[in-house]
């Protein structure tokens, strides 16, 4: 196998978006921009972006589309910046573009979008984020949320004004976000990472159409048991069968071989993208001249205490100016930060459990009942085989195999349900809750 083939096969990924069960249009958008070869991965890595638009009519869809269309090109455009700062700048520029479109057309006024962008680089995973879409990492049995939700609930909890499990926490709407791209001309972007990448690590990006319907433990369990493509489709299926009130977008990227992992001897992000230390501003020299003049004047007037104090100030200003001058002559730069944010912001341990097995089993049973009532044409051969495999594994105490087979039976049944004549994804006839 060639080195390039090994590199291409090192990362397994899947990206899917679904309109959900209640919406008439999909305001989510996503993009995947994979490095074409290893040298390019060394420079800019693989890029994944999820955006969940907000706004009347088609405004939200436009905002999220502008965002996912512009971020990859902007990220690669800012080659003079290290990847973290380039990604942050790309989101800021995307915000400016969404804001300009919103200001130019009354129909799009105040349109906005969340945005979660993930770059997988040799130095690790870098996340740039705004809103309540999420980025997770699964490592072994630990499922971590790398991003902070910019939502009313999370912000109040962070300010220690919302005790977990309190009545107030339960009463607050969970879909009120405090920050997004578009409504304002400038915006603060969160940067997180880098998080080192190991073989077997899986990263998941999603809109709140998924995280609002499944718990972190459930999402992490599905990702841990299935391939990225199977897991992405299964998560969407389960979210839809749990009500599917919103659009659902899922991206999963898994490092399956060392070529996609962080090398042990990886160098930190180059500091060449750091801000060049500037030459002293002309005003510094002017202030130094004025202070030095006052010091000499006071000395001539024999106001020695004042002259001494002002003279020390002049020496300090001169020292600072000379330091900046020599630094600029040597071309030195301020060091680039190597660690961003405070993530992970949440973590759960994932393990197969009887409760989730029962939950999936109930969804299968209810969907079979719906299929019978609607007189759908369903081939149950593989579905029943997976259900029998699940029951056998459960009897043997192998919960992982039991849950996996049960999920596959559900996804097979759901795939056939989608293919029924005149079946629309927003049809409430698959309302099982």
C-alpha positions in Angstrom: 0.0 0.0 0.0 1.4 3.4 -0.9 1.9 6.1 1.7 -0.8 8.2 0.2 -3.3 5.3 0.3 -2.4 4.6 3.9 -3.0 8.3 4.7 -6.4 8.4 3.0 -7.5 5.2 4.8 -6.3 6.5 8.2 -9.4 8.5 8.9 -12.9 7.0 8.7 -15.7 9.6 8.5 -19.4 10.1 7.8 -21.6 13.2 7.5 -25.4 13.2 7.3 -28.2 15.7 7.7 -31.9 15.1 8.1 -34.9 17.4 8.1 -36.4 15.7 11.1 -40.0 14.8 11.7 -41.6 18.3 12.3 -39.8 20.8 10.1 -40.7 21.7 6.5 -37.1 22.7 5.6 -33.6 22.0 6.7 -31.8 25.0 8.2 -28.7 22.9 9.1 -25.7 22.8 6.8 -22.3 21.1 7.1 -19.1 20.7 5.2 -16.2 18.3 5.2 -12.8 19.4 3.7 -10.3 16.6 3.9 -6.6 17.2 3.3 -5.6 15.8 -0.1 -2.3 14.4 1.1 0.0 14.2 4.1 1.9 17.4 3.5 -1.4 19.4 3.3 -2.6 17.6 6.5 0.7 18.7 8.2 -0.2 22.4 7.3 -3.9 22.6 7.7 -5.3 19.2 8.6 -8.8 17.9 8.0 -11.7 20.4 8.5 -15.3 19.6 9.6 -18.0 22.2 10.1 -21.7 22.1 11.3 -24.0 25.1 11.3 -27.6 25.3 12.5 -29.3 28.3 11.1 -31.9 30.6 12.8 -34.3 33.0 11.2 -37.7 33.4 9.5 -38.4 32.1 6.0 -35.2 30.9 4.4 -33.0 33.2 6.5 -31.6 30.5 8.8 -30.8 28.2 5.9 -29.0 31.0 4.1 -27.0 31.9 7.2 -25.8 28.4 7.8 -25.0 27.8 4.1 -22.9 31.0 3.9 -21.1 29.9 6.9 -20.2 26.4 5.8 -19.4 27.6 2.2 -17.0 30.3 3.3 -15.1 28.9 6.3 -13.0 26.3 4.4 -11.7 28.8 1.9 -11.1 31.5 4.5 -9.3 29.0 6.8 -6.9 28.1 4.0 -6.6 31.7 2.9 -5.0 32.9 6.1 -1.8 30.9 5.6 0.2 33.4 7.6 -1.6 32.5 10.7 -1.2 29.3 12.7 -4.2 26.9 12.3 -6.0 27.9 15.6 -5.9 31.6 14.8 -6.7 31.0 11.1 -9.8 29.0 12.1 -10.9 31.7 14.6 -10.4 34.4 11.9 -12.4 32.3 9.4 -15.4 32.2 11.7 -15.2 35.9 12.4 -15.1 36.7 8.6 -18.0 34.3 8.1 -19.9 36.2 10.8 -19.2 39.5 9.0 -20.5 38.1 5.7 -23.7 36.7 7.3 -24.2 40.1 9.0 -23.8 42.0 5.8 -26.3 39.8 4.0 -28.7 40.3 6.9 -28.4 44.1 6.9 -28.8 44.3 3.1 -32.2 42.5 2.9 -35.1 43.1 5.3 -36.2 39.5 4.8 -32.9 38.3 6.3 -32.7 40.8 9.1 -31.1 39.3 12.2 -30.6 36.0 10.6 -28.0 33.9 12.4 -26.4 30.5 12.8 -24.5 28.4 15.3 -21.1 27.1 14.1 -18.9 24.3 15.3 -15.7 23.8 13.3 -13.1 21.0 14.0 -9.6 20.8 12.5 -7.8 17.5 13.0 -4.1 18.3 12.8 -0.8 16.6 13.7 -0.7 18.7 16.9 -4.2 17.5 17.8 -7.8 18.6 17.4 -8.7 22.3 17.4 -12.3 23.4 17.9 -13.7 26.9 17.0 -17.2 27.3 18.2 -20.2 29.6 18.7 -23.8 28.6 19.7 -25.2 25.3 21.0 -24.1 22.9 18.3 -21.5 20.6 19.8 -18.2 18.8 19.3 -17.4 15.6 21.2 -14.5 13.2 21.5 -14.8 9.5 22.3 -11.7 7.9 23.7 -12.2 4.4 25.0 -15.2 4.5 27.3 -15.0 8.3 28.0 -17.2 10.6 25.9 -16.2 14.3 26.3 -17.9 17.5 25.2 -15.1 19.7 24.0 -17.2 22.8 23.4 -19.2 25.1 25.7 -22.9 25.6 24.9 -23.6 29.3 24.4 -27.1 28.9 25.8 -29.0 30.5 28.7 -28.9 27.3 30.7 -25.1 26.8 30.4 -24.3 30.5 30.9 -26.3 30.6 34.1 -24.8 27.4 35.3 -21.3 28.7 34.7 -22.2 31.9 36.6 -23.2 29.6 39.6 -26.8 31.0 39.3 -28.4 27.7 38.2 -27.8 24.7 40.5 -28.0 21.4 38.6 -31.3 19.6 39.0 -33.0 22.7 40.5 -36.6 23.7 39.6 -35.2 26.8 37.9 -33.0 24.7 35.7 -35.9 22.5 34.7 -38.1 25.5 33.9 -35.6 27.3 31.6 -36.0 26.8 27.8 -33.0 24.8 26.6 -33.0 26.3 23.1 -32.3 29.9 24.0 -28.8 30.7 22.8 -26.7 33.6 23.9 -24.2 33.9 21.0 -24.4 33.1 17.3 -22.9 34.2 14.0 -24.7 36.9 12.0 -26.9 39.2 14.2 -23.9 41.4 15.2 -21.1 42.8 13.2 -18.4 41.4 15.5 -18.5 38.3 17.6 -16.4 36.4 20.1 -15.4 32.9 19.0 -14.4 30.2 21.4 -11.2 28.2 20.7 -10.5 24.9 22.3 -7.6 22.6 22.2 -5.4 21.2 20.8 -6.6 17.8 22.1 -4.1 15.1 21.2 -5.4 12.4 18.8 -4.9 8.7 19.5 -5.7 5.7 17.2 -9.3 4.8 18.0 -10.4 8.4 18.9 -13.7 9.4 17.4 -14.9 13.0 17.1 -18.6 13.9 16.7 -20.0 17.2 15.6 -23.8 17.7 15.8 -26.6 20.2 15.8 -29.0 20.3 18.8 -31.5 18.2 16.8 -29.4 15.3 18.0 -28.1 16.4 21.5 -31.6 17.6 22.4 -33.1 14.1 21.9 -30.4 11.8 23.2 -28.2 12.0 26.3 -24.5 12.2 26.0 -24.2 8.7 27.3 -26.5 7.4 24.6 -24.7 9.3 21.8 -21.3 8.1 23.0 -22.5 4.5 23.3 -23.8 4.4 19.7 -20.5 5.9 18.4 -18.5 3.4 20.4 -20.3 0.3 19.0 -20.7 1.2 15.3 -18.7 2.4 12.3 -19.0 6.2 11.7 -21.5 5.7 8.9 -23.7 3.3 10.8 -23.5 5.4 13.9 -24.4 8.6 12.1 -27.5 7.1 10.5 -28.5 5.3 13.6 -28.3 8.4 15.8 -30.5 10.3 13.3 -33.0 7.4 13.3 -33.2 7.3 17.1 -33.5 11.1 17.3 -36.4 11.0 14.8 -38.2 8.2 16.5 -37.8 10.1 19.8 -39.9 12.9 18.2 -37.5 14.5 15.7 -38.7 18.1 16.5 -35.7 19.7 14.8 -33.2 19.3 11.9 -30.5 16.8 12.8 -26.9 16.9 11.5 -24.1 14.5 12.5 -20.5 14.3 11.5 -18.3 11.5 12.9 -14.5 11.3 12.2 -12.5 8.4 13.6 -8.7 7.9 13.6 -8.3 4.3 12.6 -4.5 4.1 12.1 -1.4 6.0 13.2 -1.3 8.2 10.1 -4.3 10.1 11.5 -3.0 10.4 15.1 -0.8 12.9 16.7 2.9 11.8 16.3 4.8 11.5 19.7 7.4 13.9 18.4 5.0 16.4 16.9 6.2 20.0 16.9 3.9 22.7 18.4 2.2 25.2 16.2 4.7 27.4 14.5 5.1 30.8 16.1 5.6 32.4 12.7 2.0 33.3 12.7 2.3 35.2 15.9 2.0 38.9 15.9 5.3 40.6 15.0 6.5 42.8 17.9 6.1 46.3 16.5 8.6 49.1 16.4 7.9 51.8 19.1 5.0 54.0 18.1 6.1 57.5 17.3 4.0 58.7 20.2 6.3 56.8 22.6 9.3 58.9 21.4 7.2 62.0 21.8 6.3 61.2 25.3 9.9 60.3 26.1 11.0 63.7 24.7 8.4 65.6 26.7 9.2 63.8 30.0 12.9 64.2 29.5 12.5 67.9 28.8 10.4 68.3 32.0 13.1 66.5 34.0 15.8 68.8 32.7 13.7 71.9 33.3 12.9 70.9 36.9 16.6 70.2 37.5 17.5 73.7 36.2 14.8 75.2 38.5 16.4 73.1 41.3 13.1 71.2 41.9 15.2 68.1 42.4 12.6 65.7 43.9 10.3 66.2 41.0 13.1 66.1 38.5 14.3 62.8 39.9 10.8 61.2 39.7 10.2 62.4 36.2 13.8 61.4 35.2 13.1 57.8 36.4 9.9 57.8 34.3 11.9 59.0 31.3 14.4 56.2 31.8 11.6 53.7 32.0 10.0 54.9 28.8 13.4 54.9 27.0 14.1 51.4 28.1 10.7 50.1 26.8 11.2 51.9 23.5 14.7 50.6 23.0 13.5 47.0 23.9 10.8 47.1 21.3 13.2 48.7 18.8 15.8 45.9 19.1 13.2 43.2 19.1 11.7 44.5 15.9 15.2 44.7 14.3 15.7 41.0 15.1 12.3 40.1 13.7 11.2 38.5 16.9 7.5 37.6 17.4 5.3 37.2 20.3 4.9 33.5 21.1 1.8 31.9 19.7 -0.5 30.4 22.4 -0.3 26.6 22.4 -3.4 25.8 24.5 -6.9 27.3 24.1 -10.1 27.2 26.2 -11.0 25.1 29.2 -12.5 22.0 27.5 -13.6 19.4 27.9 -16.6 21.0 29.5 -18.6 17.7 30.2 -17.7 14.0 30.2 -19.6 10.8 30.8 -18.5 7.2 30.9 -20.2 5.1 28.2 -21.0 1.4 28.6 -23.7 -0.9 27.2 -26.6 -1.2 29.5 -30.0 -2.9 29.8 -31.9 0.4 29.9 -30.7 1.5 26.5 -31.2 -2.0 25.1 -34.8 -1.9 26.3 -35.3 1.6 24.9 -34.2 0.5 21.4 -36.3 -2.6 21.6 -39.4 -0.5 22.4 -38.7 1.7 19.4 -38.4 -1.4 17.2 -41.7 -2.8 18.5 -43.6 0.5 18.1 -42.2 1.0 14.6 -43.3 -2.6 13.6 -46.8 -1.8 14.9 -46.8 1.4 12.8 -45.6 -0.5 9.7 -48.4 -3.0 10.2 -51.1 -0.3 10.7 -49.9 1.6 7.6 -49.6 -1.6 5.6 -46.0 -0.9 4.6 -44.1 -3.4 2.5 -41.3 -4.5 4.8 -38.8 -7.4 4.4 -38.2 -8.6 8.0 -35.5 -11.2 7.1 -32.4 -9.3 8.2 -34.4 -7.4 10.9 -35.5 -10.6 12.6 -32.0 -12.0 12.2 -30.5 -9.1 14.1 -33.2 -9.3 16.8 -32.5 -13.0 17.3 -28.8 -12.2 17.5 -29.5 -9.5 20.0 -31.6 -11.8 22.2 -28.9 -14.5 22.1 -26.1 -12.1 23.0 -28.2 -10.7 25.9 -28.8 -14.2 27.2 -25.0 -14.7 27.2 -24.4 -11.4 29.0 -22.8 -9.7 26.0 -24.7 -6.3 26.2 -22.4 -4.7 23.6 -23.3 -7.2 21.0 -27.0 -7.2 22.1 -27.3 -3.4 21.7 -25.4 -3.4 18.4 -27.7 -5.9 16.8 -30.8 -4.2 18.2 -29.7 -0.8 16.7 -29.0 -2.5 13.3 -32.5 -4.0 13.3 -34.0 -0.5 14.1 -32.0 1.2 11.3 -32.9 -1.5 8.8 -36.6 -1.0 9.6 -36.3 2.8 9.5 -34.5 2.7 6.2 -37.4 0.6 4.7 -39.9 3.0 6.3 -38.3 5.9 4.5 -38.7 4.1 1.1 -42.4 3.6 1.4 -44.5 5.3 -1.4 -45.5 8.9 -0.7 -43.6 8.7 2.6 -42.3 12.1 3.7 -39.8 12.5 6.4 -42.0 15.1 8.1 -45.0 12.7 8.1 -46.2 12.3 11.7 -47.3 8.8 11.0 -43.9 7.7 12.4 -44.7 9.6 15.6 -43.9 6.9 18.3 -43.8 9.2 21.3 
